[in-house]
Amino acid sequence: MNWLSKDKQYIWHPFTPQKESPWPVFIEKARGSWLYDDRGNRYLDAISSWWVNIHGHSHPYIAEKIYQQALTLEHIIFAGFTHRPAIELAERLLPLLPGKFSKIFYSDNGSTSTEVALKMALQYWWNLSPADNRGNGKAVRNKILAFNNSYHGDTFGAMSVSDRSVFTMAFHDLLFEVIFIDTPTAENIDSLIRTIRDNGDQLAAFIYEPLVQGAGGMKMYDAVLMNELLQAAQQQEIICIADEVMTGFGRTGRLFASEYISLKPDIICLSKGLTGGTMPLGVTACTDRIYQAYVTEDKRKTFFHGHSFTANPLACTAALASLDLMEMENTMQRVREISAANQEFARTLQNSFPGNQIAAARSLGTILAFEISQGENVYLNQVGLEVMTKSMDRNVYLRPLGNTVYFMPPYCISDDEYDKLSSVTLDILKSR
């Protein structure tokens, strides 16, 4: 059967221009760090299949746990009902999170976890506002603070707090007002703090990707300076939202990127590695301060938000199995080893290309990134397609963000596999 022809006939793929789009690669199976296509080729998954896979593909332990749960309870409405996997996951996650979190709200993915966080923060202020004669209140704070170059997802709230870019340009007139600032540097920190103080009485929340801006080009910034920003925000009682959808579960070298920062968020968003990359699941956790604004006799102040597959038992079971593996297989030790390899490869890049061919080789934990100095630093820079094609020809799957090349492998990647990834990357750069 010609599956690719059927794909072309029926399916619209994400982030893919539709006119004369290339044929997708048909993947039949995956195991560990490798993807296998229908022609007998295999590809080293250097980006963890969009940053989700942390333990390797088709992990038998996670698969067995999902199978056993499917025989018992595959799904149930989560309004008025509950189940063991959701309770166990919440109980287990809360002590691990970087801060004093009180409650967990489940959703479906990274975008929805940030959407929940934004609504939760905005309604917090609405719930605290006095009602008018009709019983409706107007929030005293209704603006959001976010970083330039940020990306928080594709739903409307998440788009609104993301950088105005090619991802959002069709909807700019429809997105709500946001105050954008640059990520902190020694040169701009004072002006950023002034912006926060000047707008503090209007700002409901400050949403940020801690230390690494993912889809914006794997840009990294300083934890100490970020702590100063959070201090200024918290002095103004601004709700701080850490979007750890990508950075969570070891990606930055610690379990959560917020662990590098002294001050902790009021709300945290999780997805991607949460289930080990096996099933869609989102988590939004909040502190008791946030939760108590919803504990009221006024039913209009209920958090009216939910998803059909909220707290899906299979997804919660996968997340529990993934947490088991974080402990059982000494995963964080492997994270440290990959982190060290990334630091060494970043030095190799700097020494191998002393001119202007590449720029800003950098790493944090299991994330390594650099720019190829050709054209603009934008997502539509076609050098990324060139690198992806050449890497696939060498059995490695890289998917640059424009001219930003990055590694984000699953933690099961072996030393030999990492050596292949780095040597293929060097060969591609040297052949340009």
C-alpha positions in Angstrom: 0.0 0.0 0.0 1.3 3.5 -0.9 1.0 5.2 2.5 2.7 8.4 1.4 0.3 8.9 -1.5 -2.6 8.6 1.0 -0.8 11.0 3.3 -0.6 13.6 0.5 -4.2 13.1 -0.3 -5.6 13.3 3.3 -3.3 15.0 5.7 -2.2 18.6 6.5 1.1 18.6 8.4 2.0 21.3 10.9 4.6 24.0 10.2 4.7 22.8 6.6 4.2 25.1 3.5 1.6 23.4 1.4 2.6 24.4 -2.1 5.1 21.9 -3.4 5.8 20.6 0.0 8.4 17.7 0.2 7.2 14.2 0.8 7.3 13.3 4.5 9.4 10.4 5.7 7.3 7.4 6.6 8.4 6.1 10.0 7.4 2.5 10.7 8.9 2.1 14.1 11.3 3.6 16.6 13.5 2.2 19.3 15.8 4.0 21.8 17.5 6.9 20.0 16.6 5.7 16.5 13.8 6.2 14.0 13.3 3.5 11.2 11.6 4.3 7.9 9.9 2.1 5.4 13.0 1.9 3.2 15.3 0.3 5.7 16.9 3.5 6.8 17.4 4.6 10.3 17.9 8.1 11.8 19.4 9.2 15.1 16.7 11.3 16.7 18.9 14.3 17.8 15.9 16.5 18.7 13.8 13.9 20.7 10.9 14.2 18.3 10.1 17.8 19.0 11.7 17.7 22.5 9.3 15.3 24.0 11.2 11.9 24.2 13.5 11.6 27.2 14.0 7.9 27.8 14.1 6.6 24.2 11.4 5.4 21.9 9.1 2.4 22.6 10.4 2.0 26.1 9.1 -1.4 27.3 8.5 -0.3 30.9 6.3 2.7 29.9 4.5 0.6 27.2 3.7 -2.2 29.8 2.4 0.3 32.3 0.1 1.9 29.7 -1.1 -1.5 28.5 -2.0 -2.6 32.1 -3.8 0.7 32.7 -5.7 0.3 29.4 -7.1 -3.0 30.6 -8.5 -1.3 33.8 -9.6 2.3 32.9 -8.7 4.1 29.7 -10.6 7.4 30.3 -13.3 9.1 32.4 -14.7 12.6 32.7 -12.7 14.5 35.3 -15.4 16.8 36.5 -17.1 15.0 39.4 -14.9 11.9 39.0 -11.3 11.1 39.8 -9.0 8.1 39.5 -5.8 6.7 40.9 -3.2 7.6 38.2 -4.2 11.3 38.4 -4.0 11.4 42.2 -0.7 9.5 42.3 0.8 11.7 39.7 -0.2 14.9 41.5 1.0 13.6 44.8 4.3 12.6 43.3 4.9 15.7 41.2 4.2 18.4 43.8 7.3 17.7 46.0 9.5 17.6 43.0 8.5 21.0 41.6 10.8 24.1 42.2 8.6 26.0 44.6 5.8 25.7 47.1 3.0 24.5 44.9 -0.4 23.5 46.2 -2.6 22.2 43.4 -2.2 20.6 40.0 -4.6 21.3 37.1 -4.4 18.9 34.2 -4.8 19.6 30.5 -3.6 18.2 27.1 -0.3 19.7 26.0 2.1 22.6 26.3 -0.1 25.2 24.7 -3.0 24.3 26.9 -0.9 24.3 30.0 0.2 27.9 29.4 -3.4 28.8 28.4 -4.6 27.5 31.7 -1.8 29.4 33.5 -2.8 32.7 31.9 -6.5 32.3 32.6 -5.7 31.2 36.1 -3.6 34.3 36.7 -6.0 36.8 35.0 -9.1 35.4 36.8 -7.2 35.5 40.1 -7.2 39.3 39.9 -10.8 39.3 38.6 -11.9 37.2 41.6 -10.3 39.6 43.9 -11.9 42.7 42.3 -15.1 44.2 43.8 -18.3 43.4 41.9 -20.3 46.2 40.2 -24.1 46.6 40.4 -24.6 43.7 37.9 -22.4 41.4 39.9 -19.6 41.6 37.4 -16.1 42.6 38.5 -13.4 44.3 36.4 -9.9 43.0 37.2 -7.7 45.7 38.6 -4.8 44.1 36.7 -5.3 42.7 33.3 -2.0 43.0 31.4 0.7 40.4 30.9 4.5 40.9 30.9 6.5 38.6 28.6 9.9 38.4 26.9 10.7 39.4 23.3 11.7 36.3 21.3 9.4 34.1 23.4 7.2 31.2 22.3 4.5 29.8 24.6 2.3 27.8 22.1 -0.2 28.1 19.3 -3.6 28.7 21.1 -4.7 32.3 21.2 -3.6 33.2 24.7 -0.3 31.4 24.2 0.2 33.3 20.9 -0.6 36.6 22.6 2.2 36.3 25.1 4.6 35.0 22.4 6.9 37.2 20.3 5.3 38.7 17.3 6.8 36.6 14.5 6.0 34.5 11.5 4.2 32.1 13.8 1.7 34.7 14.8 1.6 37.4 12.1 -1.8 36.3 10.6 -3.4 37.0 14.0 -1.6 40.1 15.3 -4.8 42.3 15.2 -6.6 39.7 17.3 -4.1 39.1 20.1 -4.5 40.8 23.4 -2.2 43.5 24.7 1.1 42.4 26.2 4.1 44.4 27.5 7.2 42.9 26.0 10.7 43.3 27.4 14.1 41.9 26.5 15.7 39.0 28.4 18.0 40.4 31.1 21.6 41.4 30.5 24.1 43.4 32.6 23.4 46.4 30.3 19.6 46.4 30.4 18.7 45.0 33.8 18.0 48.4 35.4 15.7 49.5 32.6 13.8 46.2 32.7 13.3 46.6 36.5 12.0 50.2 35.9 9.5 48.9 33.3 8.2 46.4 35.8 7.9 49.0 38.6 6.3 51.6 36.3 3.6 49.1 35.1 3.3 47.0 38.3 -0.3 48.1 39.2 -1.5 46.9 35.8 0.4 43.7 35.4 -1.5 40.5 36.3 1.3 38.1 35.5 4.9 37.7 34.1 5.3 34.6 31.9 8.8 33.4 30.9 10.7 30.4 29.6 13.4 30.0 32.3 16.9 30.4 31.0 16.3 29.0 27.5 13.9 30.4 24.9 13.1 27.3 22.8 11.4 27.9 19.5 12.8 31.5 19.5 16.2 30.0 18.7 17.4 28.3 21.8 18.6 31.6 23.2 20.0 31.4 26.7 20.2 34.0 29.5 21.6 34.5 33.0 20.0 33.0 36.1 21.2 35.7 38.5 19.8 38.5 36.4 16.6 36.6 36.0 16.4 36.4 39.8 16.6 40.2 39.9 13.6 40.5 37.5 11.6 38.0 39.5 12.3 39.9 42.7 11.1 43.2 41.1 8.0 41.4 39.8 7.2 39.8 43.2 7.7 43.1 45.0 4.8 44.3 42.8 2.8 41.1 43.6 2.9 40.2 39.9 2.1 36.5 39.4 5.2 34.8 38.0 4.6 31.9 35.5 7.4 29.6 34.5 6.8 27.9 31.2 8.9 24.8 31.7 7.2 22.8 28.9 10.5 22.3 27.2 13.0 22.9 30.0 11.4 20.5 32.5 12.5 17.0 33.4 16.2 17.4 33.1 16.7 19.2 29.8 18.8 22.0 31.3 20.9 19.7 33.6 18.6 20.0 36.6 15.1 18.5 37.0 13.7 22.0 36.3 15.4 25.1 34.9 13.8 27.2 37.8 16.2 25.3 40.2 19.0 27.6 38.9 17.0 30.7 40.0 16.7 31.5 43.7 13.2 33.0 43.5 10.5 30.5 42.4 7.4 31.0 40.3 3.8 31.1 41.5 2.6 28.9 38.5 4.5 26.4 36.5 3.6 24.8 33.2 4.7 21.3 32.1 4.3 19.0 29.2 6.6 17.4 26.6 8.9 15.2 28.7 6.2 14.8 31.4 5.1 11.4 29.9 8.5 10.5 28.6 7.3 11.6 25.2 4.7 8.9 24.9 1.3 10.6 25.3 -0.1 14.1 25.3 -0.5 15.6 28.8 -0.2 19.0 30.3 0.2 20.2 33.9 -0.3 23.6 35.4 0.6 23.8 39.1 -0.1 26.8 41.3 0.7 28.0 44.8 -1.9 28.2 47.5 -2.0 31.9 47.1 -3.5 31.5 43.6 -5.8 28.6 44.6 -7.3 30.4 47.5 -8.8 33.1 45.2 -11.0 30.4 43.9 -12.2 29.0 47.2 -15.3 31.1 47.6 -19.1 30.7 47.9 -19.5 32.8 44.8 -20.0 30.2 42.1 -19.3 32.7 39.4 -15.7 32.7 40.5 -15.3 29.0 39.6 -12.4 28.3 37.2 -14.6 27.4 34.2 -11.9 25.6 32.2 -11.5 21.9 31.2 -10.7 19.5 28.4 -12.4 16.3 27.3 -9.3 14.4 28.0 -8.3 16.2 31.2 -6.2 13.9 33.4 -6.5 11.0 31.0 -5.6 7.8 33.0 -3.3 6.4 30.3 -1.3 9.7 30.0 -1.1 10.0 33.8 0.2 6.4 34.0 2.8 7.1 31.3 4.0 10.1 33.4 4.2 8.0 36.5 6.3 5.4 34.6 8.5 8.2 33.2 9.2 9.4 36.8 10.0 5.8 37.8 12.6 5.7 35.0 14.1 9.0 36.2 14.9 7.2 39.4 15.4 3.6 38.3 17.8 4.2 35.5 19.9 6.9 37.1 18.8 9.2 34.4 20.1 12.4 35.9 23.6 10.9 35.8 23.2 10.4 32.1 22.0 14.0 31.8 25.2 15.2 33.4 27.2 13.1 31.0 25.4 14.5 28.0 25.8 18.0 29.5 29.6 17.5 29.7 29.7 16.2 26.1 27.7 19.3 24.9 30.2 21.6 26.7 33.1 19.9 25.0 31.5 20.0 21.6 30.7 23.7 22.0 34.4 24.2 22.6 35.2 22.1 19.5 32.9 24.2 17.4 34.5 27.4 18.6 38.0 26.1 17.9 37.2 24.5 14.6 35.5 27.6 13.1 37.4 30.6 14.4 36.1 32.8 11.6 32.6 33.9 11.0 31.0 30.6 9.7 29.2 29.9 13.0 28.3 32.1 16.0 27.3 31.8 19.6 28.1 28.1 20.3 26.4 27.5 23.7 25.0 24.8 25.9 22.9 24.3 29.0 22.4 20.7 30.2 21.3 18.5 27.3 20.7 21.4 25.0 23.4 22.6 22.6 22.9 25.3 20.0 24.7 27.6 17.6 24.0 29.8 14.6 25.2 29.3 11.0 26.2 32.8 9.9 24.2 33.0 6.7 21.3 35.3 6.2 19.1 36.6 8.9 18.6 34.8 12.3 15.0 33.9 11.4 12.9 30.8 11.3 12.4 30.9 7.5 16.2 31.0 6.8 16.6 28.1 4.3 20.0 27.1 5.7 18.0 25.0 8.2 16.5 22.9 5.4 19.9 22.4 3.9 21.3 21.1 7.2 18.4 18.8 7.8 18.6 17.3 4.3 22.4 16.7 4.7 22.0 15.2 8.1 19.3 12.8 7.1 21.5 11.6 4.2 24.0 10.7 7.0 21.3 9.0 9.2 21.0 11.8 11.7 17.8 13.8 12.2 18.5 17.4 12.9 15.7 20.0 12.5 17.2 23.5 12.8 15.2 26.5 13.7 16.1 28.5 10.7 19.8 29.0 10.9 19.9 27.9 14.5 21.2 24.3 14.8 20.6 22.5 18.0 21.0 19.2 19.8 18.4 17.9 22.2 18.7 14.1 22.3 16.9 11.6 24.4 18.8 10.8 27.6 19.4 7.2 26.4 21.8 8.3 23.7 25.0 6.3 24.0 28.5 7.8 23.8 28.9 6.2 20.3 25.6 7.7 19.1 26.6 11.1 20.5 30.0 10.8 18.7 28.1 10.1 15.4 25.8 13.1 16.0 28.8 15.5 16.6 30.9 14.1 13.8 28.1 14.4 11.2 27.4 17.9 12.3 31.1 18.8 11.9 31.3 17.2 8.5 28.2 19.2 7.3 29.7 22.5 8.6 33.1 21.8 7.0 31.6 20.8 3.7 29.7 24.1 3.3 
